[in-house]
Amino acid sequence: MTGYLAAGFCFIFTLLNLASLAIAGWRCRPRPPLPRAKMSSPSDLAPSQTSPLASLPPVSIIRPVCGVESFSAETLASTFALDYPDYEVIFCVQRKSDPIIAVIETLLANQPEGRGRLLVGDDPISPNPKLNNCFKGWQAASHQWIVLADSNVLAPTDYLQQMLSRFTPKVGLVCSPPLGVRPQGFWAQLECAFLNSFQDRWQFCADAVGLGFAQGKSMMWRRDIVEAAGGIAALASEIAEDAAATKLVRSAGYVVRLVDRPFGQPLGRRDVRAIYQRQMRWARLRRASFPLMYAPEILVTSLLPMLAGAYAARDFGWEPWSVVALVAALWHAPEALMSWAIRWPTSLISPFAYLLRDLLFPIIWIDGWLGDDFVWQGNSMTVRENADETLHEA
């Protein structure tokens, strides 16, 4: 009897995995760039309009920056190559000694349109250094549509159109998770396995069933929604500003939607320690902000179905390792095919990266329950108080 239960578990979750790949593959299928539309009136569009893409409003893009990374010059410069009629770019840096200032000043000097400006200073409104860095940019933004974009986001030419096209009267926030691009070496392929065909895939599935949630790489806001909740300082209610954004939008009666195709983050070479620390940090943040959603995450990798298949094989007289290999192939070959079909970074070693990811994920998931502290960009942070409050509310 237990063998049949194990086989059923393996079969059901394998089908669920295939369904999630189909949903994400359809949502993220390649599309031509969105066309440039007419400029709207200076008063911007009314929030009740069906879609702001019909007549493009001016937009403020806020890019918090800290330190120089391998692709900083390219990702920041991409903000000035948008096919969009009217937008401003506000770079935010916390310290005058940050070497990224020289990179930004060079970019600004090469922009005759004068779209960009640099703000330096710190506003400690929360334990989150990124939110503190963004505060001055939000206050200085000129327009009613505001994008908060991480420094490592590589913006396509239709970056703003893609986000605006997802707005309807019921949408309060549109965002994009990171898509790992330009991986160099196996460890960067492993990070693609975490970011792209795992986290992005499941986030797009959640969005497809009306449970979209924010991720802070690129977030486009209707300013009136944030101001009605008390301004950008309201995002200090959670240690992670994207978790606070999700709760703010939902509490105001709106929903979060994703763009149709995620925006790229160039990876270059990565090391396994940096990958683990990033995934551990995100796991602890998810557990602290949404513990009831975090708990079942352990079910969405291939590890438990492989173990269930091996257990069932013993009852049916089959070779367990052969069943494990079959289950792994049924999970990861379609994953590689989906990634290749929608032009996400894929290679012959991708299935091995997927398998290693699924073996590491339970360790990260357990770490997410057991730990509260982490270091992000040299800042020691904790989710302890936030986790206690969230669990108490739940």
C-alpha positions in Angstrom: 0.0 0.0 0.0 2.8 2.4 0.9 4.4 1.7 -2.4 1.2 2.9 -4.3 1.1 6.0 -2.1 4.7 6.8 -2.9 4.2 6.2 -6.6 1.1 8.4 -6.6 3.0 11.2 -4.9 5.8 10.9 -7.5 3.3 10.9 -10.3 1.2 13.9 -9.1 4.1 16.1 -8.4 5.8 15.2 -11.7 2.6 16.3 -13.5 2.5 19.5 -11.4 6.1 20.2 -12.4 5.3 19.7 -16.1 2.2 22.0 -15.8 4.3 24.7 -14.2 6.8 24.5 -17.0 4.1 24.8 -19.6 2.6 27.9 -17.8 5.9 29.7 -17.5 6.9 28.8 -21.0 3.7 30.3 -22.4 3.9 33.4 -20.3 7.6 34.1 -21.1 7.5 33.2 -24.8 9.6 35.5 -27.0 7.7 38.6 -28.3 8.8 41.5 -30.4 9.6 44.8 -28.5 6.5 46.8 -27.7 6.1 49.9 -30.0 6.6 53.4 -28.9 3.2 55.1 -28.4 2.1 58.7 -28.2 3.1 60.9 -25.3 0.3 61.7 -22.8 -0.6 65.1 -21.6 1.6 66.7 -18.9 -1.0 66.0 -16.2 -0.2 62.2 -16.6 -2.9 59.6 -16.9 -5.8 59.1 -14.5 -5.4 56.0 -12.4 -8.7 54.7 -13.7 -7.5 54.4 -17.3 -7.6 50.9 -18.7 -4.0 50.9 -19.8 -1.4 53.7 -19.7 0.3 52.2 -22.7 -2.3 53.8 -25.0 -0.7 57.2 -24.3 2.6 57.1 -22.5 3.0 59.1 -19.3 6.3 60.5 -18.1 8.1 58.1 -15.7 10.7 58.5 -13.0 13.3 55.7 -12.7 15.1 55.5 -9.3 18.2 53.3 -9.3 19.8 52.7 -5.9 23.5 52.0 -6.3 26.2 50.7 -3.9 29.7 49.7 -5.1 31.0 48.8 -8.5 30.1 45.4 -9.9 31.4 43.6 -13.1 28.6 44.9 -15.3 27.7 48.2 -13.5 28.6 50.5 -16.4 26.6 48.5 -18.9 23.5 48.0 -16.7 23.3 51.6 -15.6 23.9 52.9 -19.1 21.0 50.7 -20.4 18.7 53.1 -18.5 19.5 55.8 -21.0 18.9 53.7 -24.1 15.2 53.3 -23.7 12.8 53.9 -26.6 10.6 56.1 -24.5 9.6 59.8 -25.0 9.8 61.2 -21.5 11.5 59.8 -18.4 14.0 60.8 -15.8 16.7 58.7 -14.1 17.7 59.3 -10.5 20.8 57.5 -9.2 20.9 57.2 -5.4 24.2 56.6 -3.5 24.5 56.6 0.2 28.2 57.5 0.7 30.4 60.2 -1.0 33.3 57.7 -0.9 31.5 55.1 -3.0 33.6 54.4 -6.2 30.4 54.0 -8.2 30.0 57.8 -8.2 32.8 58.1 -10.8 31.0 55.6 -13.1 27.7 57.5 -12.7 29.3 60.9 -13.3 30.8 59.6 -16.6 27.4 58.3 -17.7 25.7 61.6 -16.9 28.4 63.6 -18.8 27.7 61.5 -21.9 23.9 62.1 -21.8 23.2 65.4 -23.7 19.4 64.9 -23.0 20.0 65.6 -19.4 17.7 62.8 -18.2 19.8 61.8 -15.3 20.9 63.1 -11.9 22.8 61.8 -8.9 21.7 62.1 -5.3 24.1 61.3 -2.5 23.1 60.8 1.2 21.4 58.5 3.6 18.0 58.6 5.2 17.8 55.9 7.9 14.0 55.3 7.8 14.4 51.5 8.2 16.8 48.7 8.9 16.9 48.1 5.1 19.8 50.0 3.5 18.3 49.8 0.0 15.1 51.5 1.1 17.1 54.1 3.0 19.0 54.8 -0.2 15.8 55.0 -2.3 14.0 57.5 0.0 15.7 60.6 -1.3 15.0 59.5 -4.9 11.4 59.0 -4.2 11.0 62.4 -2.7 12.8 64.0 -5.6 10.9 62.1 -8.3 8.9 64.4 -10.6 6.3 62.0 -12.0 3.4 60.0 -10.9 4.7 56.7 -12.3 7.9 55.6 -10.5 10.2 52.6 -11.1 12.5 51.3 -8.4 15.2 49.4 -10.4 18.2 47.6 -8.9 21.6 48.6 -10.3 22.3 45.1 -11.8 19.1 45.1 -14.0 19.8 45.3 -17.7 16.9 47.2 -19.2 15.7 46.4 -22.7 14.6 49.2 -25.0 10.9 48.6 -24.2 11.6 48.4 -20.5 8.9 50.9 -19.5 6.4 49.8 -22.1 6.6 46.2 -20.8 5.7 47.3 -17.3 3.0 49.9 -18.3 1.3 47.3 -20.5 0.5 45.2 -17.5 -1.4 47.9 -15.6 -5.2 47.8 -15.4 -7.5 49.6 -12.8 -7.0 46.6 -10.5 -3.2 46.6 -10.7 -1.2 48.6 -8.1 2.3 47.4 -8.9 4.1 45.7 -11.8 7.4 44.1 -11.3 10.0 41.7 -12.8 12.0 39.0 -11.1 15.7 38.7 -12.2 16.6 36.6 -15.2 20.2 35.3 -15.0 21.9 36.0 -18.3 25.5 35.7 -19.7 26.6 33.0 -17.2 30.3 32.0 -17.3 31.2 28.6 -15.9 29.2 25.9 -14.1 28.5 28.0 -10.9 26.9 30.7 -12.9 24.8 28.0 -14.6 23.7 26.9 -11.2 22.6 30.4 -10.3 20.6 30.5 -13.6 19.0 27.2 -12.4 17.9 28.9 -9.2 16.8 32.2 -10.7 15.3 31.3 -14.0 13.7 28.0 -14.5 12.9 27.6 -10.7 12.2 30.9 -9.0 11.0 32.8 -12.0 9.0 29.9 -13.2 7.0 29.5 -10.0 6.6 33.3 -9.6 5.0 33.4 -13.1 2.8 30.5 -12.1 1.6 32.3 -9.0 0.9 35.4 -11.2 -1.0 33.3 -13.7 -3.5 32.2 -10.9 -3.9 35.7 -9.5 -1.4 35.4 -6.6 1.3 37.6 -8.0 3.9 39.0 -5.6 6.6 41.6 -5.8 10.3 41.1 -6.2 12.4 44.1 -5.8 14.6 44.0 -8.9 12.2 46.2 -11.0 9.1 47.6 -9.5 6.8 50.1 -11.2 4.4 52.0 -8.9 1.4 54.2 -9.2 2.6 56.9 -6.8 -0.9 57.7 -5.5 -1.2 54.2 -4.0 2.1 54.5 -2.0 1.3 58.0 -0.9 -2.1 57.0 0.3 -0.4 54.4 2.5 2.0 57.0 4.1 4.6 57.3 1.4 7.7 55.2 0.6 8.4 55.0 4.4 5.5 52.5 4.5 7.8 49.9 2.9 9.8 49.9 6.1 7.0 47.7 7.7 9.0 44.6 6.5 12.8 44.0 6.4 12.4 43.3 2.7 10.8 46.2 0.7 9.3 43.8 -1.9 7.5 41.9 0.8 6.2 45.1 2.2 5.2 46.2 -1.3 3.1 43.1 -1.8 1.3 43.6 1.5 0.8 47.3 0.9 -0.8 46.7 -2.6 -3.0 43.9 -1.4 -4.2 45.8 1.7 -5.2 48.7 -0.6 -7.4 46.4 -2.7 -5.1 46.0 -5.7 -3.0 43.2 -7.1 0.6 42.7 -8.1 1.4 41.6 -11.7 4.5 40.5 -13.5 5.9 41.6 -16.8 5.5 39.1 -19.6 9.3 38.5 -19.9 11.7 39.0 -16.9 14.5 41.5 -17.3 18.1 40.2 -17.4 20.8 40.4 -14.8 24.3 39.7 -16.3 26.0 37.1 -14.1 29.5 36.6 -15.5 31.5 34.2 -13.2 30.0 33.2 -9.9 31.1 31.1 -6.9 29.1 28.6 -5.0 29.4 30.5 -1.7 27.9 33.7 -3.1 25.1 31.7 -4.6 24.3 29.9 -1.4 24.4 33.1 0.6 22.1 34.9 -1.8 19.6 32.0 -1.7 19.9 31.7 2.1 19.2 35.4 2.5 16.1 35.2 0.2 14.9 32.1 2.0 15.1 33.7 5.4 13.3 36.8 4.1 10.5 34.7 2.5 10.1 32.7 5.7 9.9 35.8 7.8 7.4 37.7 5.7 5.2 34.8 4.4 5.8 31.7 6.5 2.6 29.9 5.4 3.7 30.3 1.7 7.3 29.4 2.5 6.5 26.1 4.2 5.4 24.1 1.1 8.3 25.2 -1.0 10.1 22.0 -0.1 7.6 20.1 -2.3 8.5 21.8 -5.6 11.9 20.3 -6.3 12.6 16.8 -7.8 14.2 15.4 -4.6 11.1 14.1 -2.8 9.6 12.6 -6.0 12.9 10.9 -6.7 12.9 9.5 -3.2 9.3 8.5 -3.5 10.0 6.8 -6.8 12.9 4.9 -5.3 10.7 3.7 -2.4 7.9 2.6 -4.7 10.4 0.8 -6.9 11.4 -1.5 -4.1 7.7 -2.5 -3.5 7.2 -3.3 -7.2 10.5 -5.1 -7.7 12.2 -2.5 -9.9 15.7 -1.1 -9.7 15.5 2.0 -7.5 18.4 3.8 -9.1 16.8 3.3 -12.5 13.6 4.9 -11.3 15.5 7.8 -9.7 17.2 8.4 -13.1 13.9 8.3 -14.9 12.2 10.7 -12.5 15.2 13.1 -12.8 15.0 13.0 -16.6 11.2 13.6 -16.5 11.8 16.7 -14.4 14.9 18.2 -15.9 14.8 17.4 -19.6 11.5 19.3 -20.0 13.0 22.1 -17.8 15.9 22.4 -20.2 13.6 22.3 -23.2 11.4 25.0 -21.8 14.4 27.3 -21.1 15.8 26.7 -24.5 12.5 27.3 -26.3 12.0 30.7 -24.6 15.7 31.7 -25.1 16.8 31.6 -21.5 20.5 30.7 -21.0 20.7 26.9 -21.6 23.6 24.5 -22.2 24.4 20.8 -22.1 25.3 21.2 -18.4 22.0 22.8 -17.5 20.3 19.6 -16.4 23.2 18.8 -14.1 22.8 22.3 -12.6 19.1 21.7 -12.1 19.8 18.4 -10.3 22.4 20.0 -8.0 20.0 22.9 -7.3 17.3 20.4 -6.2 19.8 18.6 -3.9 20.9 21.9 -2.4 17.4 23.5 -2.0 16.3 21.4 1.0 19.4 22.5 2.8 18.6 26.1 2.0 15.0 25.6 3.0 15.9 24.2 6.4 18.5 27.0 6.8 15.6 29.5 6.1 13.7 28.1 9.1 16.7 27.9 11.5 18.5 31.2 10.9 17.5 34.9 11.2 20.7 36.8 10.4 22.5 37.6 7.2 24.9 40.0 5.6 23.9 42.0 2.5 26.4 44.4 0.8 28.4 44.6 4.0 25.4 45.3 6.2 24.5 42.9 9.0 20.7 42.4 9.0 18.2 40.3 10.8 14.6 39.1 10.3 14.2 38.2 13.9 11.8 40.9 15.0 10.0 40.8 11.7 9.6 37.0 11.9 8.2 37.1 15.4 5.6 39.7 14.4 4.7 37.9 11.2 4.3 34.5 12.9 2.2 36.1 15.7 -0.1 37.6 13.1 -0.4 34.3 11.2 
